[in-house]
Amino acid sequence: MFDWLVIGGGIHGCTISTYLIKHRKVQSEKLCIIDPHSEPMARWKRNTARISMQYLRSPSVHHIDVHPFSLQHFGKIAEEHNPFYGMYKRPSLQLFNEHSDKVIFETNLTNSWHRGLVTNVQKVMDFWEVTTEKGEIIRSKNVIIAISVNEQLLIPDGAEELAVESPNRVHHIFDDNLGDLTEMRAPIAIIGGGITAAHLAIKMAKEYPGEVTLIKRHPFRLHDFDSDPGWLGLKRQGPYRKVKDYTIRREQIKEARLKGSVPRDVLHKIKRLEIEHKLRVVDGEVNSYITEQEYLRLNVNSLSIKVRNVLLATGFLPTRPGEWVEKLIEAENLSCANCGYPIVNKDLEWCPHLYVMGPLAELEIGPIARNVSGARQAAERIVSSL
């Protein structure tokens, strides 16, 4: 029997686990973290490496440790030449990951790690039983659901038929089965207009100069962050918490998220690659396509773009994550808004001894819930309530 069980070992799961241990709310041997990967933050590291992200979009005070300036202090002793970028001290991916590894080592999270895929969660008397795909049953007094939407890949309408007809040529960038991008045959089209597509275009244009086309539905949207910084504090969160209608809260979240946006430094790299004719950028949508033996011809506006491979950098479906969550909602009669997401109290407790964070907490935390800053705020709320 564990005292705490965290479902999900990404940034959110590691953040709450770190907070619980460092605030002495649990000892590592009484904490269980269930995740399908072999080590903490594995999906984060794989996805960010796949697009060759250089610097995070978030500032240095956003990380998995308890002390806000922990990452800054760590950066002072780092051997890296430029560990931070710009006025917000955005950390390099290398620094962020090395700091995370240090925190994971300090808190001995690997001792709490249980590799498995959750298939069911149910209440039994005064504790929870969590079942994995192997039939294992793990019991805990408290459960925190810290899963993300990262397994729900979004295939845009214009690419659905193409992906079905040519599965060996059309790939979502975050597909688990995607191979080495440096071995992909050019020419290549990238579909997407946000920061993931931009990072990917920079990487692929350097790998295949002059043979990469970035296709996006709208002109670049320039924003430092993916929502107004006011959402990090009471400036935006204060009025948001006073809204009792969850349909209105959902609309405010949608409006606040600056989807498909890129920061200035990333846009400058894109523009430079365009000037050097290493990357072509096209505004428009794929209206139709022609499948040939060796190539795909993508028709975008009046252009016909001949490619061998298409990479979709189109993000994730916004639907509620976790197939097993539906059964849990029915069994425990848990409250949900019209959008299907949990209605929780200010401590992120869905029902006694069951907590949520990440996307599942966004109706309470707001538009930053999925970010590193949202992970920190959620962890602070849960821990301060104990």
C-alpha positions as CSV (number, residue, x, y, z in Angstrom):
1,M,0.0,0.0,0.0
2,F,1.4,3.4,-1.1
3,D,0.6,6.7,0.4
4,W,0.7,8.5,-2.9
5,L,0.4,7.2,-6.5
6,V,1.0,9.5,-9.5
7,I,-0.2,8.4,-12.9
8,G,2.1,10.0,-15.5
9,G,5.8,10.5,-15.2
10,G,6.3,13.5,-17.5
11,I,7.0,17.1,-16.3
12,H,3.8,17.3,-14.3
13,G,4.2,13.9,-12.6
14,C,7.8,14.7,-11.8
15,T,6.9,18.1,-10.5
16,I,4.3,16.9,-8.0
17,S,6.4,14.0,-6.9
18,T,9.3,16.4,-6.2
19,Y,7.1,18.7,-4.3
20,L,5.6,15.9,-2.2
21,I,9.1,14.6,-1.3
22,K,10.8,17.9,-0.7
23,H,7.9,19.2,1.4
24,R,8.2,15.9,3.4
25,K,4.6,14.8,2.6
26,V,5.8,11.4,1.5
27,Q,9.0,9.3,1.5
28,S,10.1,7.9,-1.8
29,E,9.4,4.3,-0.8
30,K,5.7,5.2,-0.1
31,L,5.4,7.0,-3.5
32,C,4.6,5.2,-6.7
33,I,4.9,6.8,-10.2
34,I,3.3,4.8,-13.0
35,D,4.3,5.6,-16.5
36,P,4.6,3.5,-19.7
37,H,8.2,4.7,-20.4
38,S,11.4,3.4,-18.9
39,E,12.5,6.6,-17.2
40,P,11.1,10.0,-16.0
41,M,10.3,12.6,-18.6
42,A,11.1,10.2,-21.5
43,R,8.4,11.5,-23.9
44,W,9.3,15.1,-23.2
45,K,13.0,14.4,-24.0
46,R,12.2,12.4,-27.1
47,N,9.7,14.9,-28.5
48,T,11.9,18.0,-27.9
49,A,15.0,16.2,-29.3
50,R,13.1,15.1,-32.4
51,I,12.4,18.7,-33.4
52,S,15.9,19.9,-32.1
53,M,14.5,22.5,-29.8
54,Q,17.4,24.7,-28.6
55,Y,15.7,26.9,-25.9
56,L,12.5,26.5,-24.1
57,R,9.8,29.0,-24.6
58,S,9.2,29.4,-20.8
59,P,11.5,31.5,-18.5
60,S,14.1,30.1,-16.1
61,V,11.8,30.1,-13.0
62,H,9.6,27.4,-14.6
63,H,11.1,23.9,-13.9
64,I,10.3,20.8,-11.8
65,D,12.1,21.8,-8.6
66,V,10.5,23.6,-5.6
67,H,12.7,26.7,-5.3
68,P,11.9,29.2,-8.1
69,F,15.6,30.1,-8.7
70,S,16.8,26.5,-8.6
71,L,17.4,26.4,-12.4
72,Q,19.2,29.8,-12.4
73,H,21.5,28.7,-9.7
74,F,22.2,25.5,-11.5
75,G,22.9,27.4,-14.7
76,K,25.7,29.4,-13.0
77,I,27.8,26.2,-12.6
78,A,26.9,24.7,-15.9
79,E,29.7,24.3,-18.5
80,E,27.4,25.3,-21.3
81,H,28.4,28.5,-23.2
82,N,24.9,30.1,-23.4
83,P,22.6,28.4,-20.9
84,F,20.0,31.1,-21.0
85,Y,18.5,33.2,-23.8
86,G,17.0,36.7,-23.7
87,M,15.5,38.9,-21.1
88,Y,13.3,36.2,-19.7
89,K,16.4,33.9,-19.2
90,R,14.8,31.1,-21.2
91,P,16.9,28.0,-20.5
92,S,18.5,25.8,-23.1
93,L,16.9,22.4,-23.5
94,Q,20.2,20.8,-22.5
95,L,20.3,22.9,-19.2
96,F,16.7,22.2,-18.4
97,N,17.1,18.5,-18.9
98,E,20.3,18.3,-16.9
99,H,18.7,20.3,-14.1
100,S,15.7,18.0,-14.2
101,D,18.0,14.9,-14.0
102,K,19.7,16.4,-11.0
103,V,16.3,17.0,-9.2
104,I,15.2,13.5,-10.1
105,F,18.4,12.1,-8.6
106,E,18.1,14.2,-5.4
107,T,14.6,13.0,-4.8
108,N,15.3,9.4,-5.8
109,L,12.3,9.3,-8.1
110,T,13.6,6.3,-10.0
111,N,13.1,4.4,-6.7
112,S,9.4,5.2,-7.0
113,W,9.2,4.4,-10.7
114,H,6.8,1.7,-11.9
115,R,6.8,1.1,-15.7
116,G,3.2,0.3,-16.8
117,L,0.2,1.5,-18.7
118,V,-2.9,2.2,-16.5
119,T,-6.1,0.6,-17.7
120,N,-8.4,1.1,-14.7
121,V,-8.7,3.1,-11.5
122,Q,-11.3,2.2,-8.9
123,K,-12.1,3.0,-5.2
124,V,-12.1,0.0,-2.8
125,M,-13.2,0.9,0.7
126,D,-10.8,3.8,1.8
127,F,-8.1,3.3,-0.8
128,W,-7.6,3.2,-4.6
129,E,-6.8,0.3,-6.8
130,V,-4.9,1.0,-10.0
131,T,-4.7,-1.7,-12.6
132,T,-2.1,-1.9,-15.4
133,E,-2.2,-3.5,-18.8
134,K,-0.3,-6.5,-17.4
135,G,-3.0,-7.1,-14.8
136,E,-1.0,-5.7,-11.9
137,I,-3.0,-4.1,-9.1
138,I,-1.3,-1.3,-7.1
139,R,-3.0,0.2,-4.1
140,S,-2.7,3.7,-2.7
141,K,-4.4,6.0,-0.3
142,N,-4.1,9.0,-2.6
143,V,-4.0,9.2,-6.4
144,I,-2.9,12.1,-8.6
145,I,-3.7,11.9,-12.4
146,A,-1.0,13.8,-14.2
147,I,-1.5,12.6,-17.8
148,S,-1.3,14.7,-20.9
149,V,-2.8,14.9,-24.4
150,N,0.4,13.9,-26.0
151,E,-0.9,10.5,-27.2
152,Q,-3.8,12.1,-29.0
153,L,-2.2,13.1,-32.3
154,L,-4.1,15.6,-34.4
155,I,-4.3,14.8,-38.1
156,P,-5.8,17.9,-39.8
157,D,-8.8,17.5,-42.1
158,G,-6.8,18.1,-45.3
159,A,-4.3,15.4,-44.4
160,E,-6.6,12.6,-43.1
161,E,-7.3,11.0,-46.4
162,L,-3.6,11.4,-47.5
163,A,-2.4,9.8,-44.3
164,V,-4.7,6.8,-44.8
165,E,-3.7,6.4,-48.5
166,S,0.0,7.0,-48.0
167,P,0.9,5.9,-44.4
168,N,4.5,5.4,-45.4
169,R,4.9,8.9,-46.7
170,V,2.8,10.9,-44.2
171,H,3.9,11.0,-40.5
172,H,2.9,12.9,-37.4
173,I,6.2,14.3,-35.9
174,F,5.3,12.9,-32.5
175,D,4.2,9.4,-33.7
176,D,6.0,6.8,-31.5
177,N,6.8,4.8,-34.6
178,L,8.5,7.6,-36.6
179,G,12.0,6.7,-37.5
180,D,15.2,8.8,-37.8
181,L,14.5,12.1,-39.5
182,T,18.0,12.3,-40.8
183,E,17.4,9.2,-42.9
184,M,14.2,10.5,-44.5
185,R,14.2,11.0,-48.3
186,A,13.7,14.5,-49.5
187,P,12.0,16.6,-50.7
188,I,9.9,17.1,-47.6
189,A,6.8,19.1,-46.7
190,I,6.1,20.2,-43.2
191,I,2.5,21.1,-42.4
192,G,1.9,23.3,-39.3
193,G,2.2,27.0,-38.3
194,G,3.2,26.9,-34.7
195,I,6.4,26.7,-32.7
196,T,6.7,22.9,-33.2
197,A,6.5,23.3,-37.0
198,A,9.0,26.1,-36.9
199,H,11.6,24.2,-34.8
200,L,11.1,21.2,-37.2
201,A,11.5,23.4,-40.3
202,I,14.7,24.8,-39.0
203,K,16.1,21.4,-38.2
204,M,15.1,19.8,-41.6
205,A,16.2,22.8,-43.6
206,K,19.7,22.5,-42.1
207,E,19.6,18.7,-42.8
208,Y,18.2,19.1,-46.4
209,P,18.9,22.7,-47.5
210,G,16.6,23.7,-50.4
211,E,14.5,20.6,-50.2
212,V,12.0,21.5,-47.4
213,T,8.7,23.4,-47.7
214,L,6.8,24.6,-44.7
215,I,3.0,24.8,-45.4
216,K,0.9,26.8,-42.9
217,R,-2.7,28.0,-43.0
218,H,-1.9,31.5,-41.7
219,P,0.9,34.1,-41.5
220,F,3.3,33.7,-38.6
221,R,1.8,34.8,-35.3
222,L,4.5,36.5,-33.2
223,H,4.2,36.0,-29.4
224,D,6.9,35.5,-26.8
225,F,4.7,33.0,-24.9
226,D,1.7,30.8,-25.7
227,S,-0.6,32.9,-23.5
228,D,-0.5,36.4,-21.9
229,P,2.0,36.4,-19.0
230,G,-0.8,37.9,-16.9
231,W,-2.2,34.4,-16.7
232,L,0.7,33.4,-14.5
233,G,-0.7,35.4,-11.6
234,L,-3.7,37.1,-10.2
235,K,-3.9,39.7,-13.0
236,R,-5.7,37.2,-15.1
237,Q,-6.3,34.3,-12.7
238,G,-8.2,36.5,-10.2
239,P,-11.1,37.5,-12.5
240,Y,-11.0,33.9,-14.0
241,R,-11.6,32.3,-10.6
242,K,-14.7,34.5,-10.1
243,V,-16.4,33.0,-13.2
244,K,-18.7,30.2,-12.0
245,D,-19.9,29.1,-15.4
246,Y,-17.5,26.5,-16.8
247,T,-18.7,27.0,-20.4
248,I,-17.5,30.6,-20.1
249,R,-14.2,29.4,-18.5
250,R,-13.6,27.1,-21.4
251,E,-14.2,29.9,-23.9
252,Q,-11.7,32.1,-21.9
253,I,-9.1,29.3,-22.1
254,K,-9.6,29.0,-25.9
255,E,-9.3,32.8,-26.4
256,A,-6.2,33.0,-24.1
257,R,-4.2,30.4,-25.8
258,L,-2.1,31.9,-28.6
259,K,-2.2,28.7,-30.7
260,G,0.1,28.5,-33.7
261,S,2.4,31.3,-32.5
262,V,6.2,31.5,-32.4
263,P,8.7,33.7,-30.4
264,R,10.8,36.3,-32.2
265,D,14.1,34.4,-32.1
266,V,12.6,31.3,-33.8
267,L,10.9,33.5,-36.5
268,H,14.3,35.2,-37.2
269,K,15.9,31.8,-37.9
270,I,13.0,30.9,-40.3
271,K,13.4,34.2,-42.1
272,R,17.2,33.7,-42.4
273,L,16.7,30.2,-43.9
274,E,14.2,31.7,-46.4
275,I,16.7,34.4,-47.5
276,E,19.4,31.7,-47.9
277,H,17.0,29.6,-50.0
278,K,17.4,26.7,-47.7
279,L,13.7,26.7,-46.7
280,R,10.5,27.6,-48.6
281,V,7.5,28.9,-46.7
282,V,4.0,28.7,-48.2
283,D,0.8,30.1,-46.7
284,G,-2.2,28.0,-47.6
285,E,-3.8,24.6,-47.2
286,V,-3.4,21.4,-49.2
287,N,-6.5,21.5,-51.4
288,S,-5.8,18.2,-53.2
289,Y,-3.0,15.9,-54.0
290,I,-1.8,13.4,-56.6
291,T,-0.2,10.1,-55.6
292,E,2.6,9.0,-57.9
293,Q,4.9,6.0,-57.7
294,E,7.8,7.9,-56.0
295,Y,6.3,11.3,-55.2
296,L,3.3,13.1,-53.7
297,R,2.1,16.2,-55.5
298,L,0.5,18.6,-53.0
299,N,-1.7,21.3,-54.5
300,V,-1.6,24.4,-52.3
301,N,-3.4,27.4,-53.8
302,S,-1.9,27.6,-57.3
303,L,1.3,25.8,-56.4
304,S,2.1,22.1,-57.0
305,I,4.6,20.9,-54.5
306,K,6.4,17.6,-55.2
307,V,7.6,15.8,-52.1
308,R,8.6,12.3,-51.0
309,N,7.5,12.7,-47.4
310,V,5.1,14.9,-45.4
311,L,5.6,15.7,-41.7
312,L,2.6,16.8,-39.7
313,A,3.5,19.3,-36.9
314,T,-0.1,19.9,-36.0
315,G,-0.3,19.2,-32.3
316,F,-2.7,17.2,-30.3
317,L,-6.5,16.6,-30.1
318,P,-8.1,18.8,-27.3
319,T,-10.4,16.0,-26.1
320,R,-10.1,14.8,-22.5
321,P,-7.1,12.3,-22.2
322,G,-7.2,8.8,-20.7
323,E,-9.6,6.1,-22.0
324,W,-10.0,4.7,-18.5
325,V,-11.0,8.1,-17.1
326,E,-14.5,7.6,-18.5
327,K,-15.1,4.5,-16.4
328,L,-13.7,6.3,-13.3
329,I,-16.1,9.2,-13.9
330,E,-19.1,6.8,-14.1
331,A,-18.1,4.6,-11.2
332,E,-17.4,7.6,-8.8
333,N,-20.0,10.0,-10.2
334,L,-17.3,12.6,-10.7
335,S,-18.3,16.1,-11.8
336,C,-17.5,17.3,-15.3
337,A,-18.2,20.4,-17.3
338,N,-20.0,20.3,-20.7
339,C,-16.6,20.0,-22.4
340,G,-16.0,16.8,-20.5
341,Y,-13.2,18.1,-18.3
342,P,-13.2,17.7,-14.5
343,I,-14.8,20.2,-12.2
344,V,-12.5,20.2,-9.1
345,N,-12.0,22.3,-6.0
346,K,-9.3,24.9,-5.5
347,D,-7.0,22.2,-4.2
348,L,-7.5,20.2,-7.5
349,E,-9.3,17.5,-5.7
350,W,-11.9,15.8,-7.9
351,C,-13.2,13.7,-5.0
352,P,-11.6,12.8,-1.7
353,H,-8.0,11.6,-2.2
354,L,-8.2,11.9,-6.0
355,Y,-6.4,14.9,-7.6
356,V,-5.7,16.1,-11.1
357,M,-3.1,18.3,-12.8
358,G,-2.1,19.1,-16.4
359,P,-4.9,19.3,-19.0
360,L,-7.4,17.7,-16.5
361,A,-6.9,20.7,-14.2
362,E,-7.3,23.5,-16.7
363,L,-10.8,24.5,-15.8
364,E,-9.4,25.4,-12.4
365,I,-5.8,26.5,-13.2
366,G,-6.6,28.2,-16.5
367,P,-4.8,28.3,-19.9
368,I,-1.3,27.7,-18.4
369,A,-2.4,24.3,-16.9
370,R,-0.6,22.3,-19.5
371,N,2.7,24.2,-19.2
372,V,5.6,23.9,-16.8
373,S,4.2,26.9,-14.9
374,G,0.9,25.1,-14.6
375,A,2.7,22.1,-13.2
376,R,4.3,24.2,-10.5
377,Q,1.1,26.0,-9.6
378,A,-0.8,22.7,-9.4
379,A,1.8,21.1,-7.3
380,E,1.8,24.1,-4.9
381,R,-2.0,23.9,-4.6
382,I,-2.0,20.2,-3.8
383,V,0.9,20.3,-1.4
384,S,-0.4,23.4,0.5
385,S,-3.7,21.6,1.1
386,L,-2.2,18.6,2.9
